Amino acid sequence: MALPKKRQSKARSRKRRTHYKSSPVATTTCAQCSETKMPHRACPNCGYYRGRPVISAS
């Protein structure tokens, strides 16, 4: 089984990893209250999802 002959430097490893970036979180606007929310989730502000209340406002 092949093994590396020399140790890879930190700079070389970090150069390779520069493209491992996290993507920004997708957001949409709520149809009821126009607040920003994550898609396919109930609105944390008003509690509505797809035009129906799913979280009781307490």
HTML snippet that shows the backbone in 3Dmol.js (N, CA, C, O; Angstrom):
<script src="https://3Dmol.org/build/3Dmol-min.js"></script>
<div id="view" style="width:600px;height:400px;position:relative"></div>
<script>
const pdb = `
ATOM      1  N   MET A   1       0.838  -1.175   0.000  1.00  0.00           N
ATOM      2  CA  MET A   1       0.000   0.000   0.000  1.00  0.00           C
ATOM      3  C   MET A   1       0.888   1.246   0.000  1.00  0.00           C
ATOM      4  O   MET A   1       1.855   1.317   0.760  1.00  0.00           O
ATOM      5  N   ALA A   2       0.569   2.220  -0.842  1.00  0.00           N
ATOM      6  CA  ALA A   2       1.391   3.414  -0.982  1.00  0.00           C
ATOM      7  C   ALA A   2       1.184   4.367   0.185  1.00  0.00           C
ATOM      8  O   ALA A   2       0.064   4.553   0.661  1.00  0.00           O
ATOM      9  N   LEU A   3       2.275   4.966   0.636  1.00  0.00           N
ATOM     10  CA  LEU A   3       2.241   5.948   1.714  1.00  0.00           C
ATOM     11  C   LEU A   3       2.985   7.193   1.264  1.00  0.00           C
ATOM     12  O   LEU A   3       3.898   7.098   0.444  1.00  0.00           O
ATOM     13  N   PRO A   4       2.614   8.367   1.786  1.00  0.00           N
ATOM     14  CA  PRO A   4       3.336   9.580   1.406  1.00  0.00           C
ATOM     15  C   PRO A   4       4.781   9.536   1.913  1.00  0.00           C
ATOM     16  O   PRO A   4       5.042   9.119   3.042  1.00  0.00           O
ATOM     17  N   LYS A   5       5.700   9.967   1.075  1.00  0.00           N
ATOM     18  CA  LYS A   5       7.124   9.946   1.445  1.00  0.00           C
ATOM     19  C   LYS A   5       7.477  11.097   2.394  1.00  0.00           C
ATOM     20  O   LYS A   5       8.306  10.936   3.291  1.00  0.00           O
ATOM     21  N   LYS A   6       6.850  12.245   2.192  1.00  0.00           N
ATOM     22  CA  LYS A   6       7.147  13.429   3.008  1.00  0.00           C
ATOM     23  C   LYS A   6       5.867  13.965   3.635  1.00  0.00           C
ATOM     24  O   LYS A   6       4.764  13.745   3.133  1.00  0.00           O
ATOM     25  N   ARG A   7       6.043  14.670   4.736  1.00  0.00           N
ATOM     26  CA  ARG A   7       4.904  15.281   5.420  1.00  0.00           C
ATOM     27  C   ARG A   7       4.440  16.487   4.614  1.00  0.00           C
ATOM     28  O   ARG A   7       5.257  17.264   4.121  1.00  0.00           O
ATOM     29  N   GLN A   8       3.132  16.640   4.482  1.00  0.00           N
ATOM     30  CA  GLN A   8       2.588  17.773   3.746  1.00  0.00           C
ATOM     31  C   GLN A   8       2.561  18.999   4.661  1.00  0.00           C
ATOM     32  O   GLN A   8       2.141  18.907   5.815  1.00  0.00           O
ATOM     33  N   SER A   9       3.004  20.127   4.152  1.00  0.00           N
ATOM     34  CA  SER A   9       3.090  21.342   4.972  1.00  0.00           C
ATOM     35  C   SER A   9       1.702  21.883   5.302  1.00  0.00           C
ATOM     36  O   SER A   9       0.718  21.577   4.628  1.00  0.00           O
ATOM     37  N   LYS A  10       1.650  22.698   6.359  1.00  0.00           N
ATOM     38  CA  LYS A  10       0.383  23.315   6.768  1.00  0.00           C
ATOM     39  C   LYS A  10      -0.144  24.239   5.674  1.00  0.00           C
ATOM     40  O   LYS A  10      -1.348  24.286   5.422  1.00  0.00           O
ATOM     41  N   ALA A  11       0.753  24.968   5.030  1.00  0.00           N
ATOM     42  CA  ALA A  11       0.350  25.907   3.979  1.00  0.00           C
ATOM     43  C   ALA A  11      -0.283  25.168   2.809  1.00  0.00           C
ATOM     44  O   ALA A  11      -1.289  25.614   2.257  1.00  0.00           O
ATOM     45  N   ARG A  12       0.303  24.044   2.434  1.00  0.00           N
ATOM     46  CA  ARG A  12      -0.234  23.272   1.308  1.00  0.00           C
ATOM     47  C   ARG A  12      -1.615  22.724   1.637  1.00  0.00           C
ATOM     48  O   ARG A  12      -2.513  22.751   0.795  1.00  0.00           O
ATOM     49  N   SER A  13      -1.790  22.225   2.861  1.00  0.00           N
ATOM     50  CA  SER A  13      -3.098  21.702   3.278  1.00  0.00           C
ATOM     51  C   SER A  13      -4.136  22.811   3.317  1.00  0.00           C
ATOM     52  O   SER A  13      -5.277  22.619   2.897  1.00  0.00           O
ATOM     53  N   ARG A  14      -3.736  23.970   3.822  1.00  0.00           N
ATOM     54  CA  ARG A  14      -4.675  25.098   3.940  1.00  0.00           C
ATOM     55  C   ARG A  14      -5.041  25.672   2.580  1.00  0.00           C
ATOM     56  O   ARG A  14      -6.167  26.131   2.385  1.00  0.00           O
ATOM     57  N   LYS A  15      -4.101  25.653   1.637  1.00  0.00           N
ATOM     58  CA  LYS A  15      -4.412  26.109   0.280  1.00  0.00           C
ATOM     59  C   LYS A  15      -5.472  25.219  -0.352  1.00  0.00           C
ATOM     60  O   LYS A  15      -6.367  25.702  -1.046  1.00  0.00           O
ATOM     61  N   ARG A  16      -5.364  23.922  -0.109  1.00  0.00           N
ATOM     62  CA  ARG A  16      -6.337  22.980  -0.657  1.00  0.00           C
ATOM     63  C   ARG A  16      -7.711  23.185  -0.046  1.00  0.00           C
ATOM     64  O   ARG A  16      -8.726  22.992  -0.715  1.00  0.00           O
ATOM     65  N   ARG A  17      -7.748  23.576   1.225  1.00  0.00           N
ATOM     66  CA  ARG A  17      -9.020  23.713   1.931  1.00  0.00           C
ATOM     67  C   ARG A  17      -9.688  25.077   1.769  1.00  0.00           C
ATOM     68  O   ARG A  17     -10.744  25.306   2.359  1.00  0.00           O
ATOM     69  N   THR A  18      -9.107  25.986   0.991  1.00  0.00           N
ATOM     70  CA  THR A  18      -9.687  27.326   0.860  1.00  0.00           C
ATOM     71  C   THR A  18     -11.068  27.295   0.208  1.00  0.00           C
ATOM     72  O   THR A  18     -11.844  28.235   0.380  1.00  0.00           O
ATOM     73  N   HIS A  19     -11.386  26.250  -0.525  1.00  0.00           N
ATOM     74  CA  HIS A  19     -12.663  26.179  -1.227  1.00  0.00           C
ATOM     75  C   HIS A  19     -13.748  25.498  -0.403  1.00  0.00           C
ATOM     76  O   HIS A  19     -14.886  25.390  -0.860  1.00  0.00           O
ATOM     77  N   TYR A  20     -13.419  25.036   0.807  1.00  0.00           N
ATOM     78  CA  TYR A  20     -14.410  24.394   1.680  1.00  0.00           C
ATOM     79  C   TYR A  20     -15.151  25.476   2.436  1.00  0.00           C
ATOM     80  O   TYR A  20     -14.854  25.729   3.604  1.00  0.00           O
ATOM     81  N   LYS A  21     -16.101  26.112   1.798  1.00  0.00           N
ATOM     82  CA  LYS A  21     -16.824  27.222   2.408  1.00  0.00           C
ATOM     83  C   LYS A  21     -18.266  26.820   2.655  1.00  0.00           C
ATOM     84  O   LYS A  21     -18.842  26.033   1.904  1.00  0.00           O
ATOM     85  N   SER A  22     -18.837  27.364   3.704  1.00  0.00           N
ATOM     86  CA  SER A  22     -20.248  27.113   3.961  1.00  0.00           C
ATOM     87  C   SER A  22     -21.069  28.116   3.149  1.00  0.00           C
ATOM     88  O   SER A  22     -20.668  29.267   2.977  1.00  0.00           O
ATOM     89  N   SER A  23     -22.208  27.669   2.661  1.00  0.00           N
ATOM     90  CA  SER A  23     -23.067  28.542   1.874  1.00  0.00           C
ATOM     91  C   SER A  23     -23.949  29.368   2.801  1.00  0.00           C
ATOM     92  O   SER A  23     -24.263  28.917   3.903  1.00  0.00           O
ATOM     93  N   PRO A  24     -24.356  30.558   2.389  1.00  0.00           N
ATOM     94  CA  PRO A  24     -25.209  31.375   3.248  1.00  0.00           C
ATOM     95  C   PRO A  24     -26.583  30.723   3.434  1.00  0.00           C
ATOM     96  O   PRO A  24     -27.059  29.998   2.561  1.00  0.00           O
ATOM     97  N   VAL A  25     -27.204  30.987   4.569  1.00  0.00           N
ATOM     98  CA  VAL A  25     -28.504  30.407   4.897  1.00  0.00           C
ATOM     99  C   VAL A  25     -29.571  31.030   4.006  1.00  0.00           C
ATOM    100  O   VAL A  25     -29.646  32.253   3.884  1.00  0.00           O
ATOM    101  N   ALA A  26     -30.399  30.189   3.381  1.00  0.00           N
ATOM    102  CA  ALA A  26     -31.473  30.674   2.523  1.00  0.00           C
ATOM    103  C   ALA A  26     -32.606  31.220   3.374  1.00  0.00           C
ATOM    104  O   ALA A  26     -32.976  30.621   4.384  1.00  0.00           O
ATOM    105  N   THR A  27     -33.155  32.351   2.971  1.00  0.00           N
ATOM    106  CA  THR A  27     -34.285  32.938   3.681  1.00  0.00           C
ATOM    107  C   THR A  27     -35.366  33.332   2.683  1.00  0.00           C
ATOM    108  O   THR A  27     -35.082  33.649   1.528  1.00  0.00           O
ATOM    109  N   THR A  28     -36.602  33.306   3.148  1.00  0.00           N
ATOM    110  CA  THR A  28     -37.737  33.780   2.371  1.00  0.00           C
ATOM    111  C   THR A  28     -38.549  34.720   3.254  1.00  0.00           C
ATOM    112  O   THR A  28     -38.280  34.836   4.450  1.00  0.00           O
ATOM    113  N   THR A  29     -39.526  35.382   2.682  1.00  0.00           N
ATOM    114  CA  THR A  29     -40.377  36.266   3.477  1.00  0.00           C
ATOM    115  C   THR A  29     -41.686  35.547   3.791  1.00  0.00           C
ATOM    116  O   THR A  29     -42.215  34.801   2.967  1.00  0.00           O
ATOM    117  N   CYS A  30     -42.187  35.782   4.972  1.00  0.00           N
ATOM    118  CA  CYS A  30     -43.455  35.190   5.411  1.00  0.00           C
ATOM    119  C   CYS A  30     -44.599  35.891   4.680  1.00  0.00           C
ATOM    120  O   CYS A  30     -44.596  37.115   4.543  1.00  0.00           O
ATOM    121  N   ALA A  31     -45.567  35.119   4.215  1.00  0.00           N
ATOM    122  CA  ALA A  31     -46.714  35.687   3.498  1.00  0.00           C
ATOM    123  C   ALA A  31     -47.647  36.442   4.437  1.00  0.00           C
ATOM    124  O   ALA A  31     -48.343  37.360   4.002  1.00  0.00           O
ATOM    125  N   GLN A  32     -47.676  36.075   5.714  1.00  0.00           N
ATOM    126  CA  GLN A  32     -48.572  36.702   6.682  1.00  0.00           C
ATOM    127  C   GLN A  32     -48.015  38.016   7.224  1.00  0.00           C
ATOM    128  O   GLN A  32     -48.687  39.047   7.188  1.00  0.00           O
ATOM    129  N   CYS A  33     -46.770  37.968   7.731  1.00  0.00           N
ATOM    130  CA  CYS A  33     -46.235  39.141   8.442  1.00  0.00           C
ATOM    131  C   CYS A  33     -45.037  39.786   7.747  1.00  0.00           C
ATOM    132  O   CYS A  33     -44.516  40.786   8.241  1.00  0.00           O
ATOM    133  N   SER A  34     -44.595  39.249   6.631  1.00  0.00           N
ATOM    134  CA  SER A  34     -43.485  39.770   5.829  1.00  0.00           C
ATOM    135  C   SER A  34     -42.142  39.772   6.552  1.00  0.00           C
ATOM    136  O   SER A  34     -41.237  40.506   6.155  1.00  0.00           O
ATOM    137  N   GLU A  35     -41.993  38.971   7.601  1.00  0.00           N
ATOM    138  CA  GLU A  35     -40.706  38.807   8.274  1.00  0.00           C
ATOM    139  C   GLU A  35     -39.888  37.768   7.513  1.00  0.00           C
ATOM    140  O   GLU A  35     -40.454  36.950   6.787  1.00  0.00           O
ATOM    141  N   THR A  36     -38.574  37.787   7.666  1.00  0.00           N
ATOM    142  CA  THR A  36     -37.749  36.770   7.018  1.00  0.00           C
ATOM    143  C   THR A  36     -37.786  35.486   7.840  1.00  0.00           C
ATOM    144  O   THR A  36     -37.790  35.512   9.071  1.00  0.00           O
ATOM    145  N   LYS A  37     -37.813  34.356   7.123  1.00  0.00           N
ATOM    146  CA  LYS A  37     -37.842  33.048   7.773  1.00  0.00           C
ATOM    147  C   LYS A  37     -37.131  32.047   6.888  1.00  0.00           C
ATOM    148  O   LYS A  37     -36.893  32.306   5.708  1.00  0.00           O
ATOM    149  N   MET A  38     -36.792  30.901   7.459  1.00  0.00           N
ATOM    150  CA  MET A  38     -36.182  29.847   6.663  1.00  0.00           C
ATOM    151  C   MET A  38     -37.267  29.146   5.853  1.00  0.00           C
ATOM    152  O   MET A  38     -38.380  28.972   6.349  1.00  0.00           O
ATOM    153  N   PRO A  39     -36.969  28.736   4.611  1.00  0.00           N
ATOM    154  CA  PRO A  39     -38.003  28.094   3.796  1.00  0.00           C
ATOM    155  C   PRO A  39     -38.424  26.744   4.358  1.00  0.00           C
ATOM    156  O   PRO A  39     -37.626  26.049   4.987  1.00  0.00           O
ATOM    157  N   HIS A  40     -39.670  26.379   4.131  1.00  0.00           N
ATOM    158  CA  HIS A  40     -40.273  25.113   4.562  1.00  0.00           C
ATOM    159  C   HIS A  40     -40.333  24.981   6.074  1.00  0.00           C
ATOM    160  O   HIS A  40     -40.279  23.872   6.604  1.00  0.00           O
ATOM    161  N   ARG A  41     -40.444  26.108   6.775  1.00  0.00           N
ATOM    162  CA  ARG A  41     -40.564  26.108   8.233  1.00  0.00           C
ATOM    163  C   ARG A  41     -41.605  27.123   8.643  1.00  0.00           C
ATOM    164  O   ARG A  41     -41.864  28.093   7.931  1.00  0.00           O
ATOM    165  N   ALA A  42     -42.199  26.890   9.798  1.00  0.00           N
ATOM    166  CA  ALA A  42     -43.182  27.842  10.314  1.00  0.00           C
ATOM    167  C   ALA A  42     -42.477  29.142  10.666  1.00  0.00           C
ATOM    168  O   ALA A  42     -41.318  29.138  11.078  1.00  0.00           O
ATOM    169  N   CYS A  43     -43.176  30.239  10.502  1.00  0.00           N
ATOM    170  CA  CYS A  43     -42.607  31.556  10.804  1.00  0.00           C
ATOM    171  C   CYS A  43     -42.429  31.689  12.316  1.00  0.00           C
ATOM    172  O   CYS A  43     -43.388  31.483  13.060  1.00  0.00           O
ATOM    173  N   PRO A  44     -41.231  32.027  12.787  1.00  0.00           N
ATOM    174  CA  PRO A  44     -41.034  32.180  14.236  1.00  0.00           C
ATOM    175  C   PRO A  44     -41.720  33.423  14.794  1.00  0.00           C
ATOM    176  O   PRO A  44     -41.943  33.519  16.000  1.00  0.00           O
ATOM    177  N   ASN A  45     -42.056  34.377  13.922  1.00  0.00           N
ATOM    178  CA  ASN A  45     -42.685  35.618  14.378  1.00  0.00           C
ATOM    179  C   ASN A  45     -44.191  35.452  14.580  1.00  0.00           C
ATOM    180  O   ASN A  45     -44.713  35.799  15.640  1.00  0.00           O
ATOM    181  N   CYS A  46     -44.900  34.919  13.565  1.00  0.00           N
ATOM    182  CA  CYS A  46     -46.360  34.827  13.656  1.00  0.00           C
ATOM    183  C   CYS A  46     -46.868  33.395  13.843  1.00  0.00           C
ATOM    184  O   CYS A  46     -48.011  33.209  14.260  1.00  0.00           O
ATOM    185  N   GLY A  47     -46.048  32.376  13.545  1.00  0.00           N
ATOM    186  CA  GLY A  47     -46.448  30.990  13.754  1.00  0.00           C
ATOM    187  C   GLY A  47     -47.242  30.382  12.617  1.00  0.00           C
ATOM    188  O   GLY A  47     -47.823  29.309  12.783  1.00  0.00           O
ATOM    189  N   TYR A  48     -47.284  31.034  11.468  1.00  0.00           N
ATOM    190  CA  TYR A  48     -48.036  30.509  10.327  1.00  0.00           C
ATOM    191  C   TYR A  48     -47.130  29.721   9.397  1.00  0.00           C
ATOM    192  O   TYR A  48     -45.948  30.029   9.244  1.00  0.00           O
ATOM    193  N   TYR A  49     -47.709  28.695   8.777  1.00  0.00           N
ATOM    194  CA  TYR A  49     -47.019  27.937   7.733  1.00  0.00           C
ATOM    195  C   TYR A  49     -48.039  27.606   6.659  1.00  0.00           C
ATOM    196  O   TYR A  49     -49.066  26.990   6.946  1.00  0.00           O
ATOM    197  N   ARG A  50     -47.767  28.008   5.424  1.00  0.00           N
ATOM    198  CA  ARG A  50     -48.641  27.801   4.270  1.00  0.00           C
ATOM    199  C   ARG A  50     -50.054  28.314   4.518  1.00  0.00           C
ATOM    200  O   ARG A  50     -51.031  27.661   4.152  1.00  0.00           O
ATOM    201  N   GLY A  51     -50.159  29.476   5.137  1.00  0.00           N
ATOM    202  CA  GLY A  51     -51.447  30.134   5.335  1.00  0.00           C
ATOM    203  C   GLY A  51     -52.247  29.648   6.525  1.00  0.00           C
ATOM    204  O   GLY A  51     -53.362  30.121   6.748  1.00  0.00           O
ATOM    205  N   ARG A  52     -51.705  28.707   7.301  1.00  0.00           N
ATOM    206  CA  ARG A  52     -52.427  28.173   8.469  1.00  0.00           C
ATOM    207  C   ARG A  52     -51.616  28.388   9.737  1.00  0.00           C
ATOM    208  O   ARG A  52     -50.389  28.288   9.704  1.00  0.00           O
ATOM    209  N   PRO A  53     -52.277  28.683  10.857  1.00  0.00           N
ATOM    210  CA  PRO A  53     -51.517  28.807  12.104  1.00  0.00           C
ATOM    211  C   PRO A  53     -51.130  27.420  12.623  1.00  0.00           C
ATOM    212  O   PRO A  53     -51.991  26.565  12.828  1.00  0.00           O
ATOM    213  N   VAL A  54     -49.848  27.207  12.831  1.00  0.00           N
ATOM    214  CA  VAL A  54     -49.374  25.913  13.328  1.00  0.00           C
ATOM    215  C   VAL A  54     -48.736  26.029  14.704  1.00  0.00           C
ATOM    216  O   VAL A  54     -48.624  25.032  15.419  1.00  0.00           O
ATOM    217  N   ILE A  55     -48.319  27.221  15.081  1.00  0.00           N
ATOM    218  CA  ILE A  55     -47.772  27.462  16.414  1.00  0.00           C
ATOM    219  C   ILE A  55     -48.703  28.439  17.114  1.00  0.00           C
ATOM    220  O   ILE A  55     -48.962  29.531  16.609  1.00  0.00           O
ATOM    221  N   SER A  56     -49.201  28.042  18.275  1.00  0.00           N
ATOM    222  CA  SER A  56     -50.120  28.921  18.995  1.00  0.00           C
ATOM    223  C   SER A  56     -49.357  30.112  19.559  1.00  0.00           C
ATOM    224  O   SER A  56     -48.269  29.958  20.114  1.00  0.00           O
ATOM    225  N   ALA A  57     -49.931  31.287  19.414  1.00  0.00           N
ATOM    226  CA  ALA A  57     -49.310  32.508  19.935  1.00  0.00           C
ATOM    227  C   ALA A  57     -49.598  32.588  21.431  1.00  0.00           C
ATOM    228  O   ALA A  57     -50.733  32.826  21.842  1.00  0.00           O
ATOM    229  N   SER A  58     -48.564  32.387  22.234  1.00  0.00           N
ATOM    230  CA  SER A  58     -48.778  32.444  23.681  1.00  0.00           C
ATOM    231  C   SER A  58     -48.182  33.679  24.301  1.00  0.00           C
ATOM    232  O   SER A  58     -48.279  33.870  25.513  1.00  0.00           O
TER     233      SER A  58
END
`;
const viewer = $3Dmol.createViewer("view");
viewer.addModel(pdb, "pdb");
viewer.setStyle({}, {cartoon: {color: "spectrum"}});
viewer.zoomTo();
viewer.render();
</script>
